[in-house]
Amino acid sequence: MTQSGQGEEPQEPDATMQLKVPASFRADETMQLRVPEGGIPGSQGIPRTAENRRKGRRAPRPSLFARISAVVGPRIAPLVAVLAPLVARVTPYVRRMRPQYPRPGRTDWRRWIPSWRQWLGGVLASLGLSSLLLVVAYAATDIPQNLNSYATQQDNVFFWSDGTPMARTGWVQRQAMPLKDIPEDVRWAVLAAENASFYSDPGISFKGISRALFRTLGQGDTQGGSTITQQYVKNVYLNQNQTLRRKFTEAMISLKLDNQMSKDDILEGYLNTSWFGRGTYGIQRAAQAYYGKDVSELNASEAAFLASLLKGAALYDPTLSKDNRARAVERWSWTLDRMVDIGKLSKSERAKYKKFPDPLRNNPLYNTGEQSDYLVELAAQYAKKAAQISDKDFDLGGYQIYTTFDKKREKQLTEAVTKARRKALKDDPKNAKTAHYGAASVAADGRILAVYGGPDHRTQGYNESNATTVQAGSAFMPFVYAAGLEHGIRKTRDGEATPVTGESVYNGNDDVLVTTPEGPYWDRSGKKVAADNDGDKDYGPISLHRALELSVNAPFMQLGMDTGLDKVRSTAEASGLLPSSLGAQVPALSMGSSTPSAIRMASGYSTFAAAGKHTEPYSVRQITRNGTKLPLDLPTPRRAVGADVAEEVTSALTDSFRTSHPSAASATAKVAGKAGTTQNDTAAWYVGTHKAVSTAIVVYRIDLAKSLEPLPLKGVAGTADDSVPYRIWSGAMGPLG
């Protein structure tokens, strides 16, 4: 029963059962029903509530493709829009093929077996769905922007002056090489062994993926199922985990990478990031680790062996076991034959390689931790400064640093110091435990040829060749002499400078008072300063040349005052001594109160050998990064003192050597050198120049566990007649001729 509204009479049902159309609906002449603007009243915004469901009302639901688009994002929306009509047309046919169980018209068990049409439909539907998922996955996969850190980090390689490898630094042994610098035989040896179809495949191997899939599911060996593109993707973008998810991601990235990068770029990246064993990544470092040569020098036979290492260095490094060698030989031979099969090696060339190219037993790049570490430390500091390389960039690696260090000189110098150290430990073990030996050889053109930094950098990082700890003593005299010859002397405050020569005479007696134009020099304690000669010996009037030859202190202490201590200081700086190491401008400056390092003392003496021109000492002559030469700010010679002054100083030093070592002088080519002692006996020096190379040796005692204060030598440096510094110097220089 219906209820009337507001007094109206109840309406009776229409006896004709005709559909009553509201007045708002009007039919046009074509008898088409016109829906009023705004649609059917009350039809908008019907929520899908429980009440509406009971009444049979249902809100419009987004299509499947709309929901997929919302999930995967707008990147594949155009693709979905294209596929939607196709799927809509296929859907009715798929519905018709839906199995009806039990099947009509069949009896017994046949009622439950799908027809061939249903089987075909299922297969086609599976293929279609799989293809759709692959297309979606491909579109949704991005190539990672960040490479694995170990895939980009390289090591820095340091070379001797003759170009042979000296040492390496960095956590990863890798040096990237441009593909153009890798011989074609090397490239094709790798391709023949790993992926001969590399230049024609789409970046993945469907056969290999299937094989790897079954092996992964069966927990078997997963190697051998990847193309070079896939291996490169695994090296630089992913990890080494053997999982289905990682393999699938690898395949998707490989397909996309193959479309975005050239094959040559992919091959270059692969060759520079692959693991070859012995701690090495990349073909360049592998060539050096196994054959001691650059990749550009490899032949096809050597390359074929290195290619075998890509299957697993632990199984194919022939130096590890006999079984490894047998596997390596077999794989090497197969790779060469394979190169012939694919037309990348002629049969005549193949016939040349009958003997297996055994690699070196040890990696020549291995870092000993001994003297090479001191050399690397010096070279790295200089390289970063001269080439303006930040610490961060240097740590990322990839640099080839060609040093000035001479392998032969370094060996001789190290052996000479080691011999002296061992003798001291045997003769006087108590005092020798705190003995230190600094040594350096510097050429007249500034090249640092050799240094001795300590017994072992791993236990003592303190570099004794570069330490500014002990005084130069009487070894500083040549700089005072050069300053006097260069600038002249003044006996009065305002008078003109008077030239001096090697024949100029000074008082050589012990305890002679040091004077100024106004009279005696008084120190801050109110005492007159006097010069002390070694052994308190008096020499009387003596020429400056002779005084340097005999190392008489008194004349040079007064010469420094007459020349001007400021000029003595500036001459020492111009000759190569660091301003920070120079002593205060008091009379003791002329007696060697400065504390130069062995490197700087050798550099200073080399100025006299270079006719008065000084070149700042340097340890790096060239730097490249991945084969590209970097601009390097190398020092240039500059005038320190006049050529005539340098000649006179050298002459006096030559006489000093002859006087102190007459037997050696008769058997040795022209040598200029001088010993150096300190008043408090804390250091002993010998600095000598031979064939335009100056070598400085210093022996001193410091207990590094307590302080950096020098201790008395107590005989560790020998005597005036048997000087340990001179013994080391002659031992280092003598074998060189």
Secondary structure, DSSP 8 states (H G I E B T S, - for coil): ----STT-------TT------TT-EE-TT--EE--TT-STT-TT----HHHHHTT-------HHHHHHHHH-GGGHHHHHHHHHHHHHHHHHHHHTS--SS-TT--GGGGGS--HHHHHHHHHHHHHHHHHHHHHHHHH----SS--HHHH---EEEE-TTS-EEEEESSSEE----GGGS-HHHHHHHHHHH-TTTTTS-S--HHHHHHHHHHHHTT---TT---HHHHHHHHHTS-----HHHHHHHHHHHHHHHHHS-HHHHHHHHHHH-EEETTEESHHHHHHHHHSS-GGG--HHHHHHHHHGGG-HHHH-TTT-HHHHHHHHHHHHHHHHHHHHTTSS-HHHHHH--S-----SS-TT---SSHHHHHHHHHHHHHHHHTT--HHHHHH--EEEEE---HHHHHHHHHHHHHHHHHHHHH-HHHHTTEEEEEEEEETTSBEEEEE--S-TTT----TTS---S--GGGGHHHHHHHHHHH-B-SSSSS--B---TT-EEE--TT-B-EETTEE-B-TTS-B-B---GGG----EEEHHHHHHHT-HHHHHHHHHHH-HHHHHHHHHHHT--GGG---SSGGGGGT-----HHHHHHHHHHHHTTTEE---BSEEEEEETTEE--------EE-S-HHHHHHHHHHHHHHHHHH-HHHHHHSS-EEEEEEE-TTS-EEEEEEEETTEEEEEEEEE--TTT-S--B--TTTTB-SSSBHHHHHHHHHHGGG-
